[in-house]
Structure formats: C-alpha cells, structure tokens
C-alpha cells in the first residue's frame, strides 16, 4: 500500500496516551488502524440508514403472525 504523509494536530494528552499504549515508533500504525475501523463503521451506518424502511409488512403478509408460523 502506498503511504502518504499527513500533518495532523492531536491534543497533547491524547498523544501521550497513544505513546503509553504503543510507543512513539508505532503511532502511525495505531492511528491508521483506528481510522480504518472508524471509516468502516461509518460506511456501515450509511448503508444501514439507506436501507431503513426497506422492509414493509404489507409486502410479507405471511409473516403477520410470526416467522415461526
């Protein structure tokens, strides 16, 4: 994967917490992992929001009394 440098500002206390967890040499990998996770989560939420209302009871009358029936 091609990597690019991005200059970001991080609060001093947060940076200290990152360093406690992984050390200064692993900052980028932790931040990349966290960003990847958050981007995937937000994309999933967008998909779920887009699908809201897709299931209509009138389209599935056979399930009126329950799926078990």
Secondary structure, 3 states (H helix, E strand, C coil): CCCCCCCCCCCHHHHHHHHHHHCHHHHHHHHHHHHHHHHHHHHHHHHHHHHCCCCCHHHCHHHCCCCCC
